[in-house]
Amino acid sequence: MARGNVDILREAYDALNQGDVESALGVLEPDAEWQEHSDLPEAGTYRSRDAIRTFLLGYLESWDEFRQETEELIDSGDRVAVVLRMAAKGKGSGIEVEARYAHLWTLRDGKGVRVDAYADPDAALLALQQPQATR
């Protein structure tokens, strides 16, 4: 039985929580695009799995502890909204941070071609309802 998009993404987030960044990134096409729509200093567009890896590793490096749990995965055919809750401890500062945000994935044949990251989960859910621009 073929795995669905929700299962593929759930496994990718589980891999990341276990520190397996390469398995988490393996769900992306080599030319995937990541659009960070947040207030992070690193917000912007990352084109290619390698660029996304660099962004992700840099982000993870800022935490002594990092874990994100999938609260909800909403399947809309070739797009899936993933609502996440993060708990992390800042490297050096020891400050504990909790946040809720969402990733809106566009998948083709079980591989991510685009990820839009939103600081506001409601914005991601609204975007999921909008017609998708072709890439």
C-alpha positions as CSV (number, residue, x, y, z in Angstrom):
1,M,0.0,0.0,0.0
2,A,1.4,3.4,-1.0
3,R,1.9,5.9,1.8
4,G,-0.2,9.0,1.6
5,N,1.1,12.6,1.9
6,V,0.1,12.9,5.5
7,D,2.0,9.7,6.5
8,I,5.1,10.9,4.6
9,L,5.1,14.2,6.4
10,R,4.4,12.8,9.8
11,E,7.4,10.5,9.3
12,A,9.6,13.4,8.2
13,Y,8.7,15.5,11.3
14,D,9.3,12.4,13.5
15,A,12.7,12.0,11.9
16,L,13.6,15.6,12.6
17,N,12.6,15.2,16.3
18,Q,15.0,12.2,16.4
19,G,17.8,14.4,15.0
20,D,17.7,12.7,11.6
21,V,17.8,15.9,9.5
22,E,18.7,14.0,6.3
23,S,15.7,11.7,6.5
24,A,13.5,14.8,7.2
25,L,15.0,16.6,4.1
26,G,14.6,13.4,2.0
27,V,10.9,14.2,1.5
28,L,11.9,17.2,-0.5
29,E,12.6,17.3,-4.2
30,P,16.1,18.5,-5.0
31,D,14.8,21.7,-6.5
32,A,12.2,22.3,-3.7
33,E,11.4,25.8,-2.5
34,W,10.9,26.9,1.1
35,Q,9.3,30.3,1.8
36,E,9.6,31.4,5.4
37,H,6.7,33.8,6.1
38,S,7.6,34.5,9.7
39,D,9.4,37.2,11.7
40,L,12.5,35.1,11.9
41,P,15.7,37.0,11.0
42,E,16.2,34.2,8.4
43,A,12.8,34.8,6.8
44,G,13.0,34.6,3.0
45,T,13.0,32.1,0.2
46,Y,15.3,29.1,0.0
47,R,15.6,27.3,-3.3
48,S,16.9,23.8,-3.4
49,R,17.2,21.0,-0.9
50,D,20.8,22.1,-0.1
51,A,19.7,25.7,0.6
52,I,16.9,24.4,2.8
53,R,19.3,22.2,4.7
54,T,21.6,25.1,5.4
55,F,18.7,27.2,6.7
56,L,17.4,24.3,8.8
57,L,20.8,23.4,10.3
58,G,21.5,27.0,11.1
59,Y,18.1,27.4,12.8
60,L,18.5,24.2,14.8
61,E,22.0,25.3,15.9
62,S,20.4,28.2,17.9
63,W,18.8,25.7,20.3
64,D,20.2,23.4,23.0
65,E,16.9,21.5,22.9
66,F,14.3,21.5,20.1
67,R,11.1,19.5,19.6
68,Q,8.1,20.2,17.4
69,E,4.9,18.1,17.6
70,T,2.4,17.9,14.9
71,E,-1.0,19.0,16.3
72,E,-2.9,18.6,13.1
73,L,-2.3,17.5,9.4
74,I,-4.9,18.7,7.0
75,D,-4.8,16.9,3.6
76,S,-6.1,18.8,0.6
77,G,-5.0,16.6,-2.2
78,D,-1.5,17.8,-3.3
79,R,-1.3,20.2,-0.4
80,V,-1.1,19.5,3.3
81,A,-1.2,22.0,6.1
82,V,0.8,20.9,9.2
83,V,0.0,22.7,12.4
84,L,3.0,22.5,14.8
85,R,3.8,23.2,18.4
86,M,7.4,23.8,19.3
87,A,9.2,23.6,22.6
88,A,12.8,24.6,22.7
89,K,15.6,25.9,24.9
90,G,17.8,28.7,23.6
91,K,21.5,27.9,23.2
92,G,23.5,29.9,25.7
93,S,20.6,31.8,27.1
94,G,18.7,28.8,28.4
95,I,15.5,30.6,27.7
96,E,12.6,28.2,27.1
97,V,10.4,29.0,24.1
98,E,7.0,27.6,23.1
99,A,5.4,28.5,19.8
100,R,2.6,27.4,17.5
101,Y,3.0,27.8,13.7
102,A,2.3,25.9,10.5
103,H,3.8,24.7,7.3
104,L,1.9,24.4,4.1
105,W,3.3,21.7,1.9
106,T,2.8,21.3,-1.8
107,L,3.7,17.7,-2.9
108,R,4.0,16.0,-6.2
109,D,4.2,12.2,-6.3
110,G,4.9,12.0,-2.6
111,K,7.8,14.6,-2.6
112,G,7.7,18.2,-1.4
113,V,8.1,20.8,-4.1
114,R,7.2,23.8,-1.9
115,V,6.9,24.6,1.7
116,D,5.4,27.8,3.0
117,A,6.1,28.4,6.7
118,Y,3.7,30.6,8.6
119,A,4.1,32.1,12.1
120,D,0.3,32.1,12.3
121,P,-1.4,28.8,11.7
122,D,-4.7,30.5,10.7
123,A,-2.8,32.2,7.8
124,A,-1.6,28.8,6.6
125,L,-5.1,27.3,6.8
126,L,-6.5,30.3,4.9
127,A,-3.8,29.9,2.3
128,L,-4.8,26.2,2.0
129,Q,-8.3,27.2,1.0
130,Q,-7.0,29.6,-1.7
131,P,-6.5,28.4,-5.3
132,Q,-2.9,27.3,-5.8
133,A,-0.7,29.2,-8.3
134,T,1.0,26.9,-10.7
135,R,4.7,26.5,-10.4
